[in-house]
Amino acid sequence: MSNQKLPKWFTGELYKEGETVQNRFSGEKIELTAAELSMYDFIMGATLMLEMGILKEEALEFGAKDLKKGMDWFRKNNSKAYMVLLD
């Protein structure tokens, strides 16, 4: 899966290496590629901003759309990791 490409709309940081990530609730771990880790951090950051109300009202819809697009990308590119970390 090292040939994964992040979508053009992606505005997060692109990591050079992947790493093992742990589900914050279940403790289950899974290895992610650099692209997957980049998208995972983007998803988690967007989730945190939406949950904490950090985004201004005019940015809420934009943030929610990017979060959905990120989740869809992750589900398509690594459904197993999606189930472990995000479902």
C-alpha positions as CSV (number, residue, x, y, z in Angstrom):
1,M,0.0,0.0,0.0
2,S,3.0,2.3,-0.3
3,N,1.7,3.6,-3.6
4,Q,-1.3,5.3,-1.9
5,K,-1.9,8.9,-3.0
6,L,-3.6,11.5,-0.9
7,P,-6.3,13.4,-2.6
8,K,-5.8,16.9,-4.0
9,W,-8.0,18.5,-1.4
10,F,-5.9,17.1,1.5
11,T,-4.3,20.0,3.4
12,G,-2.7,18.2,6.3
13,E,0.9,17.3,6.8
14,L,2.3,14.5,4.7
15,Y,4.6,12.2,6.7
16,K,7.6,10.5,5.2
17,E,7.1,7.3,7.3
18,G,4.2,5.3,8.7
19,E,3.9,4.0,12.3
20,T,1.8,1.8,14.6
21,V,-1.3,3.6,15.9
22,Q,-3.4,2.5,18.8
23,N,-7.2,2.9,19.1
24,R,-7.7,5.3,22.0
25,F,-10.7,3.4,23.3
26,S,-10.0,-0.3,22.6
27,G,-6.2,-0.3,22.8
28,E,-6.0,-2.3,19.5
29,K,-3.0,-1.4,17.4
30,I,-2.4,-1.4,13.6
31,E,0.4,-0.4,11.3
32,L,-0.2,2.6,9.0
33,T,1.6,3.7,5.9
34,A,2.9,7.3,5.7
35,A,-0.2,8.3,3.7
36,E,-2.6,6.6,6.0
37,L,-0.9,8.1,9.1
38,S,-1.2,11.6,7.5
39,M,-4.9,11.1,6.8
40,Y,-5.5,9.6,10.2
41,D,-4.0,12.6,11.9
42,F,-6.0,14.9,9.7
43,I,-9.2,13.0,10.6
44,M,-8.4,13.1,14.3
45,G,-7.5,16.8,14.2
46,A,-10.8,17.7,12.3
47,T,-12.8,15.5,14.8
48,L,-11.2,17.3,17.8
49,M,-11.8,20.7,16.3
50,L,-15.5,19.9,15.6
51,E,-16.0,18.3,19.0
52,M,-14.4,21.2,20.9
53,G,-16.2,23.9,18.8
54,I,-12.9,25.4,17.7
55,L,-14.1,26.0,14.2
56,K,-16.0,29.2,13.6
57,E,-19.6,28.8,12.5
58,E,-18.8,29.5,8.8
59,A,-16.0,26.8,8.8
60,L,-18.1,24.1,10.5
61,E,-19.7,22.8,7.2
62,F,-16.3,22.9,5.5
63,G,-14.7,21.0,8.4
64,A,-17.4,18.4,8.5
65,K,-17.2,17.9,4.7
66,D,-13.4,17.4,4.9
67,L,-13.8,15.0,7.8
68,K,-16.3,12.9,5.8
69,K,-14.0,12.9,2.7
70,G,-11.1,11.8,4.9
71,M,-13.1,9.0,6.4
72,D,-14.2,7.9,3.0
73,W,-10.6,7.9,1.7
74,F,-9.4,5.9,4.7
75,R,-12.3,3.4,4.4
76,K,-11.4,2.9,0.7
77,N,-7.6,2.7,1.1
78,N,-7.4,0.5,4.2
79,S,-10.7,-0.9,5.4
80,K,-9.1,-3.0,8.1
81,A,-7.3,0.0,9.7
82,Y,-10.5,2.0,9.4
83,M,-12.4,-0.7,11.3
84,V,-9.7,-0.8,14.0
85,L,-9.2,2.9,14.5
86,L,-12.2,4.9,13.2
87,D,-15.4,2.7,13.1
